[in-house]
Amino acid sequence: MRLWAIADTHISFKANRDEFAKLKGKGPNDGLILAGDVGETLEHLSESFEIAKKHFKTVFWVPGNHELYSPSTAAASEAHLKGEAKYMACVMMAQKHGVLTPEDDFMTWVYEDSEGFQVAAVICPIFTLYDYSFRPSDVPRENALEWAMEEGIRATDEVLLHPDPYATRDEWCARLVSQSETKLERAAEGGLPLVIINHWPLREDTIFIPKVPRFSLWCGTKKTADWHTKYHAKVVVTGHLHVRRTDWIDGVRFEEVSLGYPKQWQEAKAEGHDINSLLREILPGPPLPKPGNVPTTTWRRLGRGWSLSHGSTG
């Protein structure tokens, strides 16, 4: 039983939809994580879940910002759905297909490690959103959007992602973080390592988007910075950034597993990769590097990794 992951498949783009249709299973008992931004509509989710479940025994999904959108082009049956109501409609669609979500009980995953021993981890899909706290300390919250606009950055979320019934996205985020903490604390008490799955990065220092650095506002919350150690994680799986990379922090492996928009993964395609070779193995995954030989970051933009020396992330 191996566990794989991919995020940001964005099947609203025809090239990505055609590529996702080529998805194949790796083994009869393997699982797949879809770490958000499958698409914007319930139709996108249904299509993706049907394909994923056809080829993987167990499928996990967490929402990204795009699933939470309320686009004007949505079908009449979902055009009225905003905020939490849109999220819960997505959850119901996932459950209809037998896909596990942040609203389901966490699952214990038993697998064989590199030495042939049967081991286990708890798979923890969560949903945190963001609260605009990934910004310089001298920029107050009330000036955060203005700070981003100084460089022409304003996320589509500000128009299409509604916080209803909460007054703000910050307030919704606070509620989601509290709920996730309760579930993760309970899971950690069992003594097994956790695999934490979230669309948004848990740590600000794993964000490197030099073309749009102030987009960090919409990339997570500082409230999750210590969750990898606080809840004894083995792996943290995220997407959102469209920058495939692996980080080792405090002995915990962080995996950004995005596919991205068509133009963003064409270089990998030119190197001979497709949706199946770009799936990232989460469990068992690579072994923990030996002490003193841990690269801060391995970039996987072209489907193959290259490392930066310890202490450098840029």
C-alpha angles and dihedrals in degrees: 000000000000125000121218133186143201133165140188096034090157097195091185082088109078093221091055093043091052090047095049089053087065092061113134132187120251097209138353094258099035125123135216132212118207101196100196141285095075088147145303104266139055087245090059090051094047093050093048095045092050092053094044094048091049090062106028127054094216126028127188124195134187124183124253126197092269094060087054094055121114100207122187088233093062120119116270090250092065104023091100095053115108136169115330092007090058091048093051091048087055090050091052090050090051093049090049087061095042093253118148118235140180087273093062129079114273115259128228109228118204116199142154117261126216091274094052098256123137108243135163143216134183115245109219118188109190139175121213109153112195140277104203091254095127092093137100115290092240093059110085119216093250090059097043098102091045089051091054092046090057084078095036095258120144119148120228085235088080088069106028106029108076122192095212127183088020120074094233141008087247090060093047090049092052090053093048093048091052092050092048092049090055093052095043093048090052092048093049091054089069091071098236121119116256133231104209115202121193132150094225122061115261093213130047092215091066091063117098113161104145096175092058106016095161090059082085087093089077096042106086146293133288088227090082098051096109100035093105091064099026091058099033098245122189095191135008115205121197143152133181099103098074087222113115110214144142123221131185111209122170089344092305122120116229116197124193102194106179125149094191136190116331096261091049096061100034091099089057089048090052087055089059100265128137136175091287099050090046093058107112119226108231101172127065085000126157119329121256108274117247116267112276092021101077116125113214093222138010113195116214101183094132095037093264123083134237123184137228119215118261113283098029125094101164 
